[in-house]
């Protein structure tokens, strides 16, 4: 049973400390005081109740007297007590923590109720007893008698709920309670399993590597691509009207052809503007942009072939149906113009990453050939590229907390811990063997194994606590996937606390 968390008298601006406290509040119920003041009083004054989600039909709403509202108020007071400013960032953290804590409480309590477990009267008494301790830490009958019956009833109710929460948490996640040195609750871990995991840390490899950044793609190479694909970069002057339904767009097309509605009026009054600005002009005014939004490439060809002022038949687009109007003839791209070359660069980075990666893969292969003829360091000098020295580390997919993780000080390896294919390529290498070029995030990399070592197994002194932390983290991550959970948090928070609706 968790003891009550008390607000400190002399709070310090300690981010780590407040973070730890907030995590605890999310993870348990901890005697949250009922009836706390609303953080955004204007909502209650306006008579509106934001609903952030529900569990099996039971709403999680921001309304005075609800567990969610109480959690928000309590966490806000904790932030202030620890010297944290209440601003848009901390509001978001407060509401997120309160929502997750409330949802967790509901799911856990429902599971315990389904199992027909309830806290005994004696257990509840023990739980609320600290609320009536005097300054010497002893039970005070006077303090108990001074507390009104309604407050004591609320304390008992909260304690019973908290005990149910902890019953589920202990049974599933485990606790510090031990019998003969062994955990009493939760899943058990065998000594052989611990030894197996410890051994996973013992084989390590160190590397030299070079990385060719795909963000540095040369402008002259972009121009070369543009000249080889000039039609993609033709500048278009086309307006569009988009509606969601085929029948709607056909009816509108007929009205435009019969001069019952002007194209410009259709833009301002009817268009969804999925692909245009408010003026109806294509947001990406190039042929490749048209190809990206039209389902059938033949329809794109027919559209750009229209005469100036002509209006197309309805065309199926990625979202909805569209009528196009050619406002002026297309202009051929000028690849001596810097703005045009930049357009090609942006297109390649967003739509043709493989083209850029292939370019650098060829450079990487040339690097490998040079390194084999001379040395890795000589090749770095010839290609004017800096080598990264990577200290020995083990395979640790997902950076498990049980043993050493992927080096965080090598920027080129960002994302490696969750890239199974690249981990396999690197850890198949023998000493002094070079890899073939591989892509990791925005780099094309060549790695050379500089050493394979066998270390003593990892120290698993903190194994049990790491297991508990991992279980808690997985539980929280998967909580919103439980049957019966409806999560409308982001939509509701944005509507009421970001867009300014709370003032309306």
C-alpha positions as CSV (number, residue, x, y, z in Angstrom):
1,X,0.0,0.0,0.0
2,X,1.4,3.4,-1.0
3,X,1.6,6.0,1.7
4,X,0.1,9.4,1.1
5,X,2.2,11.9,-0.9
6,X,2.4,15.2,1.0
7,X,3.2,18.5,-0.6
8,X,6.6,19.7,0.5
9,X,6.8,22.9,2.6
10,X,10.0,24.1,0.9
11,X,10.0,23.1,-2.7
12,X,13.0,23.3,-5.0
13,X,13.1,23.7,-8.8
14,X,14.2,20.2,-9.4
15,X,13.0,18.8,-12.7
16,X,14.1,15.3,-11.9
17,X,12.3,15.3,-8.6
18,X,9.0,16.6,-9.9
19,X,9.3,14.1,-12.8
20,X,9.6,11.2,-10.4
21,X,6.6,12.5,-8.3
22,X,4.4,12.9,-11.4
23,X,5.2,9.4,-12.6
24,X,4.2,8.1,-9.2
25,X,0.9,10.0,-9.4
26,X,0.2,8.6,-12.8
27,X,1.0,5.1,-11.6
28,X,-1.1,5.1,-8.5
29,X,-4.1,6.8,-6.8
30,X,-2.2,8.0,-3.7
31,X,-5.0,9.7,-1.8
32,X,-5.8,12.4,-4.4
33,X,-8.0,14.9,-2.5
34,X,-11.5,15.1,-3.8
35,X,-13.2,18.2,-5.0
36,X,-10.1,20.1,-6.0
37,X,-10.5,23.5,-7.8
38,X,-10.9,23.4,-11.6
39,X,-7.7,24.5,-13.4
40,X,-9.9,26.1,-16.1
41,X,-12.9,27.6,-14.3
42,X,-14.2,29.2,-17.5
43,X,-15.2,25.7,-18.8
44,X,-17.5,25.1,-15.8
45,X,-18.8,28.6,-16.0
46,X,-19.7,28.1,-19.7
47,X,-21.6,24.9,-18.7
48,X,-19.5,22.7,-21.0
49,X,-17.8,19.4,-20.0
50,X,-14.8,18.3,-22.1
51,X,-14.9,14.5,-22.5
52,X,-11.4,13.1,-23.1
53,X,-12.4,9.5,-23.5
54,X,-14.1,6.6,-21.8
55,X,-13.7,3.0,-20.6
56,X,-16.6,0.7,-21.2
57,X,-19.0,3.6,-21.5
58,X,-17.8,5.4,-18.4
59,X,-16.6,8.8,-19.4
60,X,-13.4,10.5,-18.5
61,X,-14.6,14.1,-18.3
62,X,-13.1,17.3,-17.0
63,X,-15.8,18.2,-14.5
64,X,-15.6,19.2,-10.8
65,X,-15.7,16.1,-8.5
66,X,-14.5,13.6,-11.0
67,X,-11.3,11.6,-10.5
68,X,-9.8,13.1,-13.6
69,X,-10.5,16.7,-12.5
70,X,-9.1,15.9,-9.1
71,X,-6.0,14.5,-10.6
72,X,-5.5,17.6,-12.8
73,X,-5.8,19.9,-9.7
74,X,-3.5,17.7,-7.6
75,X,-0.8,17.5,-10.2
76,X,-1.0,21.2,-10.9
77,X,-0.4,21.9,-7.1
78,X,2.6,19.5,-7.2
79,X,4.1,21.4,-10.1
80,X,3.7,24.7,-8.3
81,X,5.0,23.2,-5.1
82,X,8.2,22.2,-6.9
83,X,8.7,25.6,-8.4
84,X,7.4,24.8,-11.9
85,X,5.7,27.5,-13.9
86,X,2.2,26.6,-15.2
87,X,2.3,27.2,-18.9
88,X,1.1,25.5,-22.1
89,X,3.8,22.8,-21.8
90,X,3.2,22.0,-18.2
91,X,-0.6,22.1,-18.7
92,X,-0.2,19.4,-21.4
93,X,2.0,17.3,-19.1
94,X,-0.6,17.7,-16.3
95,X,-3.6,16.7,-18.4
96,X,-1.7,13.8,-20.0
97,X,-0.6,12.4,-16.7
98,X,-4.1,12.9,-15.2
99,X,-5.8,11.2,-18.2
100,X,-3.4,8.2,-18.2
101,X,-3.7,7.9,-14.4
102,X,-7.4,8.0,-14.5
103,X,-7.6,5.4,-17.3
104,X,-5.2,3.1,-15.5
105,X,-7.3,3.4,-12.3
106,X,-10.5,2.5,-14.2
107,X,-9.0,-0.5,-16.0
108,X,-7.3,-1.9,-13.0
109,X,-10.3,-1.4,-10.7
110,X,-12.6,-3.0,-13.1
111,X,-10.3,-6.1,-13.4
112,X,-10.2,-6.5,-9.6
113,X,-14.0,-6.0,-9.3
114,X,-14.5,-8.7,-12.0
115,X,-12.3,-11.0,-9.8
116,X,-14.7,-10.4,-6.9
117,X,-11.9,-9.0,-4.7
118,X,-12.5,-6.1,-2.3
119,X,-10.4,-4.5,0.4
120,X,-11.2,-5.5,4.0
121,X,-12.4,-3.1,6.6
122,X,-9.1,-3.6,8.5
123,X,-7.0,-2.9,5.4
124,X,-8.9,0.3,4.7
125,X,-8.4,1.4,8.3
126,X,-4.7,0.8,8.1
127,X,-4.5,2.7,4.9
128,X,-6.2,5.9,6.2
129,X,-4.5,5.8,9.6
130,X,-1.6,8.1,8.6
131,X,-4.1,10.8,7.8
132,X,-4.7,11.2,11.5
133,X,-1.2,11.1,12.8
134,X,0.0,14.0,14.9
135,X,3.3,15.9,14.6
136,X,5.0,13.0,16.5
137,X,3.7,10.4,14.1
138,X,1.2,8.9,16.5
139,X,-2.5,8.4,15.9
140,X,-4.6,11.3,17.2
141,X,-8.2,10.6,18.2
142,X,-8.7,14.4,18.4
143,X,-7.7,14.8,14.7
144,X,-10.0,11.9,13.8
145,X,-13.0,13.4,15.7
146,X,-12.3,16.9,14.2
147,X,-12.7,15.4,10.7
148,X,-16.3,15.5,9.5
149,X,-18.0,12.2,8.5
150,X,-18.3,13.1,4.8
151,X,-14.5,13.7,4.6
152,X,-13.8,10.4,6.4
153,X,-16.2,8.5,4.1
154,X,-14.4,10.0,1.1
155,X,-11.1,8.9,2.6
156,X,-12.3,5.4,3.0
157,X,-13.7,5.3,-0.5
158,X,-10.4,6.5,-2.0
159,X,-8.4,4.1,0.2
160,X,-10.5,1.1,-1.0
161,X,-10.1,2.2,-4.6
162,X,-6.3,2.6,-4.0
163,X,-6.1,-0.9,-2.5
164,X,-7.9,-2.4,-5.4
165,X,-5.5,-0.7,-7.8
166,X,-2.5,-1.9,-5.9
167,X,-3.9,-5.4,-5.7
168,X,-3.9,-5.6,-9.5
169,X,-0.6,-3.8,-9.8
170,X,1.1,-6.2,-7.4
171,X,-0.4,-9.4,-8.8
172,X,0.6,-8.5,-12.4
173,X,3.6,-6.3,-12.0
174,X,5.0,-7.6,-8.8
175,X,6.1,-5.6,-5.7
176,X,8.9,-5.3,-3.1
177,X,7.2,-7.8,-0.8
178,X,9.3,-10.9,-0.4
179,X,9.0,-14.3,1.3
180,X,12.3,-16.1,2.0
181,X,14.0,-13.6,-0.3
182,X,11.7,-14.3,-3.2
183,X,9.1,-11.9,-4.6
184,X,5.7,-12.7,-3.3
185,X,3.7,-11.2,-6.2
186,X,4.0,-10.9,-10.0
187,X,5.6,-13.0,-12.6
188,X,8.7,-14.8,-11.4
189,X,12.1,-14.9,-13.2
190,X,14.3,-18.0,-13.1
191,X,18.0,-17.8,-12.4
192,X,18.7,-19.4,-15.8
193,X,16.8,-16.6,-17.5
194,X,18.9,-14.0,-15.8
195,X,22.1,-15.8,-16.8
196,X,20.9,-16.0,-20.4
197,X,20.1,-12.3,-20.5
198,X,23.4,-11.5,-18.8
199,X,25.3,-13.5,-21.5
200,X,23.7,-11.4,-24.3
201,X,25.9,-8.5,-23.2
202,X,29.2,-10.4,-23.4
203,X,29.9,-10.4,-27.1
204,X,30.7,-7.0,-28.4
205,X,32.0,-5.5,-31.6
206,X,33.8,-2.2,-32.2
207,X,33.8,-0.4,-35.6
208,X,35.2,2.3,-37.8
209,X,32.6,3.9,-40.0
210,X,32.0,6.6,-42.6
211,X,28.7,8.1,-43.4
212,X,27.7,9.9,-46.6
213,X,24.8,12.2,-45.7
214,X,21.9,12.2,-48.2
215,X,21.1,15.7,-47.0
216,X,24.2,17.0,-48.9
217,X,23.0,15.9,-52.3
218,X,24.8,18.3,-54.8
219,X,22.7,20.9,-56.7
220,X,24.5,20.0,-59.9
221,X,23.2,16.4,-59.5
222,X,19.7,17.6,-58.9
223,X,19.9,19.7,-62.1
224,X,21.1,16.6,-64.0
225,X,18.1,14.7,-62.8
226,X,15.8,17.6,-63.8
227,X,17.3,17.7,-67.3
228,X,16.7,13.9,-67.6
229,X,13.1,14.3,-66.5
230,X,12.0,17.8,-67.7
231,X,8.2,17.1,-67.9
232,X,8.0,16.5,-64.2
233,X,9.0,20.1,-63.5
234,X,6.9,21.9,-66.0
235,X,5.4,24.9,-64.2
236,X,1.6,24.8,-64.3
237,X,-1.1,27.5,-63.9
238,X,-4.1,25.4,-63.0
239,X,-7.1,25.9,-60.7
240,X,-9.1,23.1,-59.2
241,X,-12.4,22.4,-57.5
242,X,-12.6,19.2,-55.4
243,X,-15.6,17.6,-53.9
244,X,-15.8,14.3,-51.9
245,X,-18.5,12.5,-54.0
246,X,-18.5,11.4,-57.7
247,X,-22.2,12.3,-58.1
248,X,-21.7,15.7,-56.6
249,X,-18.8,16.6,-58.9
250,X,-20.7,15.4,-62.0
251,X,-23.6,17.5,-61.0
252,X,-21.3,20.5,-60.5
253,X,-19.5,19.9,-63.7
254,X,-22.8,20.0,-65.6
255,X,-23.7,23.3,-63.9
256,X,-20.4,24.8,-64.9
257,X,-20.7,23.7,-68.5
258,X,-24.3,25.1,-68.6
259,X,-23.0,28.4,-67.1
260,X,-25.3,28.0,-64.1
261,X,-22.3,28.3,-61.8
262,X,-18.9,30.0,-62.5
263,X,-15.7,28.0,-61.9
264,X,-14.5,30.8,-59.5
265,X,-17.8,30.7,-57.5
266,X,-17.4,26.9,-57.3
267,X,-13.9,27.4,-55.9
268,X,-15.0,29.8,-53.2
269,X,-18.3,28.3,-52.3
270,X,-18.0,24.5,-52.9
271,X,-14.4,23.2,-53.1
272,X,-12.9,21.3,-50.3
273,X,-9.5,22.7,-51.3
274,X,-7.6,19.5,-50.6
275,X,-5.0,20.4,-53.2
276,X,-5.2,24.2,-53.5
277,X,-4.9,27.4,-51.7
278,X,-7.9,29.7,-50.9
279,X,-7.6,31.1,-54.5
280,X,-8.1,27.6,-56.0
281,X,-4.6,27.4,-57.5
282,X,-2.7,24.1,-57.2
283,X,-0.6,24.1,-54.0
284,X,2.2,22.2,-55.9
285,X,2.1,23.9,-59.3
286,X,4.3,21.4,-61.2
287,X,3.5,18.4,-63.3
288,X,4.9,16.0,-60.7
289,X,2.5,17.6,-58.2
290,X,-0.4,16.9,-60.5
291,X,0.8,13.3,-60.9
292,X,0.8,12.9,-57.1
293,X,-2.8,13.8,-56.7
294,X,-4.5,12.2,-59.7
295,X,-5.3,8.5,-59.5
296,X,-4.7,7.7,-63.2
297,X,-1.6,9.1,-64.9
298,X,-3.5,9.3,-68.2
299,X,-5.9,11.8,-66.7
300,X,-2.9,14.0,-65.7
301,X,-1.7,14.0,-69.3
302,X,-5.2,14.9,-70.6
303,X,-5.4,17.8,-68.1
304,X,-2.1,19.5,-69.1
305,X,-3.0,19.0,-72.8
306,X,-6.1,21.2,-72.4
307,X,-6.2,24.6,-74.1
308,X,-5.9,27.8,-72.0
309,X,-9.3,28.4,-70.3
310,X,-10.6,24.9,-70.8
311,X,-12.2,22.9,-68.0
312,X,-11.6,19.2,-67.6
313,X,-14.2,16.5,-67.0
314,X,-14.4,15.2,-63.4
315,X,-11.2,13.3,-62.5
316,X,-10.7,10.9,-59.6
317,X,-8.0,12.2,-57.2
318,X,-6.4,10.6,-54.2
319,X,-9.0,12.3,-52.0
320,X,-12.4,13.0,-53.7
321,X,-13.1,14.1,-57.3
322,X,-11.7,17.1,-59.0
323,X,-12.4,19.4,-62.0
324,X,-9.4,21.3,-63.3
325,X,-9.2,24.5,-65.3
326,X,-6.1,25.5,-67.2
327,X,-5.5,29.2,-66.6
328,X,-2.4,29.6,-68.8
329,X,0.0,27.4,-70.7
330,X,2.6,25.3,-68.9
331,X,6.1,26.6,-68.8
332,X,9.2,24.5,-69.4
333,X,11.6,24.3,-66.5
334,X,14.8,26.3,-66.6
335,X,17.5,24.2,-64.9
336,X,20.0,27.0,-64.8
337,X,17.7,28.8,-62.3
338,X,18.6,28.2,-58.7
339,X,14.9,28.2,-57.6
340,X,14.1,25.5,-60.1
341,X,17.1,23.4,-59.0
342,X,15.9,23.8,-55.4
343,X,12.5,22.6,-56.5
344,X,14.1,19.5,-58.0
345,X,16.1,18.9,-54.8
346,X,13.0,19.1,-52.6
347,X,11.1,16.7,-54.9
348,X,14.0,14.2,-54.8
349,X,14.2,14.4,-51.0
350,X,10.4,13.9,-50.5
351,X,9.5,11.5,-53.4
352,X,12.7,10.0,-54.8
353,X,14.9,9.2,-51.8
354,X,16.0,6.0,-53.4
355,X,17.6,8.0,-56.3
356,X,19.7,10.0,-53.7
357,X,20.6,6.9,-51.8
358,X,21.7,5.1,-55.0
359,X,24.0,8.1,-55.8
360,X,25.7,7.9,-52.4
361,X,25.8,4.1,-52.5
362,X,27.9,4.3,-55.7
363,X,30.3,6.8,-53.9
364,X,30.4,4.4,-50.9
365,X,31.3,1.5,-53.2
366,X,34.2,3.6,-54.7
367,X,35.3,4.3,-51.1
368,X,35.4,0.6,-50.3
369,X,37.4,-0.1,-53.4
370,X,39.9,2.6,-52.4
371,X,40.1,1.3,-48.8
372,X,40.9,-2.2,-50.1
373,X,43.7,-0.9,-52.3
374,X,45.2,1.3,-49.6
375,X,43.6,1.5,-46.1
376,X,40.4,2.7,-44.5
377,X,42.1,5.9,-43.2
378,X,43.7,6.7,-46.6
379,X,40.3,6.3,-48.3
380,X,38.8,8.7,-45.7
381,X,41.5,11.3,-46.7
382,X,41.0,10.8,-50.4
383,X,37.2,11.2,-50.1
384,X,37.5,14.1,-47.6
385,X,35.3,12.3,-45.1
386,X,35.7,12.0,-41.3
387,X,35.9,8.5,-39.8
388,X,33.8,7.7,-36.7
389,X,35.3,5.4,-34.0
390,X,32.6,3.3,-32.4
391,X,33.4,1.7,-29.1
392,X,32.5,-1.9,-28.6
393,X,28.8,-2.6,-27.9
394,X,26.5,-5.7,-28.1
395,X,23.4,-6.3,-30.1
396,X,20.6,-4.8,-28.1
397,X,17.5,-4.5,-30.2
398,X,15.3,-1.8,-28.8
399,X,17.9,-0.8,-26.2
400,X,16.7,-3.1,-23.5
401,X,17.6,-1.7,-20.0
402,X,19.1,-5.0,-19.0
403,X,22.5,-4.4,-20.6
404,X,24.6,-2.0,-22.6
405,X,22.8,-0.1,-25.3
406,X,23.8,1.2,-28.7
407,X,26.3,4.1,-28.5
408,X,24.4,7.4,-28.2
409,X,27.5,9.5,-28.9
410,X,27.7,8.4,-32.6
411,X,25.1,10.5,-34.4
412,X,25.4,8.4,-37.6
413,X,24.0,5.4,-35.7
414,X,20.8,7.1,-34.6
415,X,18.0,4.6,-35.1
416,X,20.3,1.6,-35.2
417,X,18.7,-0.1,-32.1
418,X,15.5,-0.7,-33.9
419,X,16.9,-1.5,-37.3
420,X,17.2,-5.3,-37.4
421,X,18.6,-5.5,-40.9
422,X,21.4,-3.1,-40.2
423,X,22.3,-4.7,-36.9
424,X,22.5,-8.1,-38.6
425,X,24.8,-6.6,-41.3
426,X,27.2,-5.0,-38.8
427,X,27.4,-8.0,-36.4
428,X,28.1,-10.5,-39.1
429,X,31.4,-8.8,-39.9
430,X,34.6,-10.4,-38.9
431,X,37.6,-8.4,-37.6
432,X,38.9,-6.0,-40.3
433,X,36.0,-6.9,-42.6
434,X,34.1,-4.1,-44.3
435,X,30.4,-4.0,-44.9
436,X,28.7,-3.3,-48.1
437,X,27.0,0.2,-48.1
438,X,23.8,0.3,-46.1
439,X,21.2,3.0,-45.5
440,X,20.5,4.2,-41.9
441,X,18.2,7.2,-41.5
442,X,19.7,9.9,-43.7
443,X,23.1,8.3,-44.2
444,X,24.7,5.8,-46.5
445,X,27.2,4.0,-44.3
446,X,30.3,1.8,-44.6
447,X,31.4,0.1,-41.5
448,X,34.6,-1.8,-40.7
449,X,34.8,-4.2,-37.7
450,X,37.8,-3.3,-35.7
451,X,37.5,-5.9,-33.0
452,X,35.4,-8.7,-31.5
453,X,35.6,-9.2,-27.8
454,X,34.1,-11.4,-25.1
455,X,33.5,-9.7,-21.8
456,X,32.2,-11.0,-18.5
457,X,28.4,-11.2,-18.3
458,X,26.5,-8.0,-17.4
459,X,25.9,-7.2,-13.8
460,X,22.3,-8.0,-13.1
461,X,22.1,-6.6,-9.6
462,X,19.2,-4.3,-10.8
463,X,17.5,-7.0,-12.8
464,X,14.4,-7.2,-10.7
465,X,13.8,-3.5,-10.7
466,X,14.5,-3.2,-14.4
467,X,11.9,-6.0,-15.0
468,X,9.4,-4.0,-12.9
469,X,10.1,-0.8,-14.7
470,X,9.8,-2.5,-18.1
471,X,6.5,-4.1,-17.1
472,X,5.1,-0.8,-16.0
473,X,6.2,1.0,-19.1
474,X,4.7,-1.8,-21.4
475,X,1.5,-1.7,-19.4
476,X,1.1,2.1,-19.8
477,X,2.0,1.9,-23.5
478,X,-0.6,-0.8,-24.2
479,X,-3.3,0.5,-21.9
480,X,-5.1,2.5,-24.6
481,X,-5.4,-0.7,-26.7
482,X,-7.6,-2.5,-24.1
483,X,-11.1,-3.4,-25.2
484,X,-13.5,-0.8,-24.2
485,X,-11.0,2.1,-24.1
486,X,-11.9,5.2,-26.2
487,X,-9.0,7.7,-26.4
488,X,-10.1,11.2,-27.5
489,X,-7.4,13.0,-25.5
490,X,-5.6,14.8,-28.3
491,X,-8.7,16.0,-30.1
492,X,-10.3,17.2,-26.9
493,X,-7.2,18.9,-25.5
494,X,-6.6,20.7,-28.7
495,X,-10.2,21.9,-29.0
496,X,-10.5,23.2,-25.5
497,X,-7.0,24.2,-24.4
498,X,-5.0,25.0,-27.6
499,X,-7.5,26.4,-30.1
500,X,-9.0,28.8,-27.5
501,X,-12.4,27.2,-27.2
502,X,-12.3,27.6,-23.5
503,X,-12.8,31.3,-24.0
504,X,-15.9,31.0,-26.2
